[in-house]
Amino acid sequence: MTNSETSPNDWDIAQPEQKVRINEEGQWYVHAKATDRAGNTTEITSKTLQLQQKPVAPVLSVVSADETTAKFEWTLPSGSALTDGYYYRLTNGQVFDIQYPDSTYIDTTLAGGQRFEYQVQAVNHVGESEWSNTVRVTISPVESATSYRIVAKNNTTQQEVFNSVVNDTFSPVISLEPGTLYDIAASAINENGEGKTVHTGFLTLPDQPGGFTHLQIGERTIDLAWNRVETAID
């Protein structure tokens, strides 16, 4: 019995009833040769015999985890294992099938404030391995914002003219100059720190006119003139 269809060089004398024990997985061929008293020889080779055992349970571990995602990896079979038909079944209540030779999985369905347990098993043509060790992932709850920071900067001078922390989702912004473009920024704050900032641009209204310089009243009309406002467009 060999791993090749090619006729072997060395032969053993067979008994009328012969048993052969094979301990290794793989593809095997049975070779038989008979010689009569006249010296005529006949040789036959069997079809492929595929020997595969039930898989060994993988060892599962957590590579990384954050608020919504966890990455897992598990051990692959040894180099002598026949991996034809192999795949893996990962479960946390839901079942995910992963084809060999992949040995990692990223779960992106996690939610804060929950605990998840995972196991994996290997499956092949013969059957299923035992379930692996259990790994646990606890996702801390994501705290909501407790306050907000509002910052206003003059877009031209980049001078900060307003900076305030408020508890509500609205806030008056004071000390702005008329007819001026400002960058308004808002960020959320909780006990873990301050989040990313969102920005918007805002152009304040122009100043009021400085006063009338001319007034002429006609029978049906009034002519007016006033001081120009530098921050007004029209």
C-alpha positions in Angstrom: 0.0 0.0 0.0 1.5 3.3 -1.1 0.5 7.0 -1.7 1.1 6.6 -5.4 -0.4 4.8 -8.4 3.0 3.9 -9.5 4.0 0.3 -9.0 6.2 0.0 -6.0 9.8 -1.4 -6.1 9.5 -3.4 -2.9 6.8 -6.1 -2.3 5.8 -8.1 0.7 4.6 -11.7 0.5 0.8 -11.6 1.3 -1.1 -14.1 3.3 -4.3 -15.7 2.0 -6.1 -13.2 4.2 -4.2 -9.9 4.7 -5.0 -7.0 7.0 -3.3 -3.7 6.6 -3.4 -0.9 9.3 -3.1 2.7 8.1 -2.5 5.4 10.7 -2.0 8.4 8.5 -4.6 10.4 6.6 -4.3 10.8 2.9 -4.8 9.1 -0.4 -3.7 5.5 -0.6 -3.5 2.8 -3.3 -3.5 -1.0 -2.8 -1.1 -2.9 -5.1 -1.3 -6.6 -5.7 0.8 -8.9 -7.8 0.4 -12.6 -8.5 2.9 -14.9 -10.2 2.0 -18.4 -11.4 4.2 -21.4 -11.6 5.0 -20.6 -15.2 6.4 -17.3 -14.2 3.5 -15.2 -15.6 2.9 -12.1 -13.5 -0.3 -10.1 -13.1 -0.4 -6.7 -11.3 -3.4 -4.7 -10.3 -3.8 -1.3 -8.5 -6.9 -0.2 -6.7 -8.8 3.0 -7.2 -7.9 5.9 -4.9 -8.7 5.2 -1.2 -9.1 8.4 0.7 -8.5 8.0 4.5 -9.7 10.9 6.6 -10.4 11.1 10.3 -12.8 13.3 12.2 -11.1 16.7 12.8 -9.5 17.7 16.0 -11.2 20.6 17.9 -9.5 24.0 17.1 -8.2 26.3 19.8 -10.1 29.6 19.7 -8.8 33.0 20.8 -9.7 36.7 20.7 -7.4 38.9 18.7 -9.0 42.3 19.3 -12.3 43.9 20.3 -13.8 47.4 20.4 -17.3 48.9 20.8 -18.9 47.1 17.8 -16.3 44.6 16.5 -14.4 41.6 17.6 -11.8 39.6 15.7 -11.2 35.9 16.4 -8.6 33.3 15.2 -8.2 29.6 15.7 -5.6 26.9 15.1 -5.4 25.0 11.8 -4.9 21.2 11.5 -1.4 19.8 11.5 0.5 19.4 8.2 -0.2 15.7 7.9 -4.0 16.1 8.1 -6.1 15.6 5.0 -8.0 18.9 4.7 -10.3 18.0 1.8 -13.8 19.2 2.6 -12.7 21.2 5.6 -14.6 24.2 6.9 -15.2 25.8 10.3 -18.4 26.6 12.1 -18.3 29.6 14.5 -21.2 30.3 16.9 -22.3 32.9 19.4 -25.9 31.9 19.2 -25.8 32.6 15.5 -23.8 30.3 13.2 -21.1 31.5 10.8 -19.4 29.1 8.3 -15.8 29.9 7.3 -14.1 27.9 4.6 -10.6 26.4 5.1 -7.8 27.6 5.1 -9.3 30.9 6.6 -8.6 30.9 10.3 -10.0 34.3 11.4 -13.4 35.9 11.6 -14.5 39.5 12.3 -17.9 40.0 13.9 -19.2 43.5 13.3 -22.6 43.0 14.8 -21.7 43.6 18.5 -23.5 46.2 20.7 -22.4 48.0 23.8 -23.4 46.7 27.2 -23.6 43.0 26.2 -21.6 39.9 26.7 -20.9 37.4 23.9 -19.6 33.8 24.0 -18.0 32.1 21.0 -17.0 28.6 20.1 -15.7 27.0 16.9 -15.6 23.5 15.5 -14.0 21.9 12.4 -16.1 20.0 9.9 -15.0 17.6 7.1 -16.3 14.6 5.1 -16.2 12.3 8.1 -17.9 14.5 10.6 -17.5 17.3 13.1 -14.9 17.9 15.8 -15.8 18.7 19.4 -16.6 22.3 20.1 -13.5 24.4 21.0 -12.9 26.2 24.2 -15.3 29.1 24.9 -14.1 32.7 24.6 -16.0 35.6 26.0 -16.2 39.2 24.8 -17.8 41.9 27.0 -18.6 45.2 25.2 -18.7 48.2 27.5 -21.8 50.4 27.1 -21.2 53.5 25.1 -22.0 56.5 27.2 -24.2 59.3 25.8 -23.0 62.8 25.7 -23.5 64.7 29.0 -22.6 68.2 27.6 -21.5 70.0 24.4 -18.7 72.5 23.6 -19.5 75.3 21.2 -16.6 77.3 19.8 -16.8 80.3 17.4 -13.8 81.6 15.4 -13.4 84.6 13.2 -12.7 83.1 9.8 -10.5 85.9 8.7 -8.4 86.4 11.8 -8.8 82.8 13.2 -9.4 84.5 16.6 -11.6 82.5 19.0 -14.5 84.8 20.1 -16.7 82.3 21.9 -16.1 79.1 23.8 -18.8 77.6 26.0 -19.9 74.2 27.4 -23.6 73.7 27.6 -25.8 70.8 28.8 -28.5 71.3 26.1 -28.5 70.8 22.4 -28.9 74.5 21.7 -27.0 77.6 22.8 -26.9 81.3 21.9 -23.5 82.4 20.5 -22.7 86.0 21.6 -20.0 88.6 21.0 -20.1 88.3 17.2 -19.4 91.2 14.9 -21.9 92.2 12.2 -21.2 91.2 8.6 -18.4 88.7 9.6 -17.9 85.1 8.6 -17.4 82.7 11.5 -16.5 79.0 11.9 -18.9 77.5 14.4 -17.7 74.1 15.9 -19.6 71.7 18.2 -18.3 68.6 20.0 -19.9 66.1 22.5 -18.4 65.4 25.9 -18.9 62.5 28.3 -17.0 61.1 31.2 -14.5 59.4 28.8 -13.6 62.7 27.1 -14.5 64.8 24.1 -15.6 63.5 20.8 -14.9 64.6 17.2 -15.9 68.1 16.2 -18.5 69.1 13.6 -18.1 72.5 11.8 -20.3 74.9 10.0 -19.8 78.4 8.5 -22.0 81.4 9.5 -22.2 85.0 8.1 -23.7 87.4 10.6 -26.1 90.1 9.4 -24.8 93.5 8.4 -24.6 96.4 10.8 -27.4 99.0 10.9 -27.0 102.2 8.7 -25.3 105.0 10.5 -28.0 107.6 9.9 -29.7 109.6 7.2 -27.6 112.3 5.4 -30.4 113.6 3.2 -34.2 113.9 3.3 -36.3 115.6 0.6 -40.1 115.3 0.6 -42.0 115.8 -2.7 -45.7 115.7 -3.4 -45.7 112.0 -4.0 -42.1 110.9 -3.2 -39.5 111.0 -0.5 -35.8 111.0 -1.4 -33.5 109.4 1.3 -29.7 109.1 1.6 -27.8 107.4 4.4 -24.2 106.5 5.4 -22.8 103.4 3.8 -22.5 100.2 5.9 -19.2 98.5 5.0 -20.4 95.1 6.0 -23.5 95.2 3.7 -23.3 93.6 0.2 -26.3 95.5 -1.4 
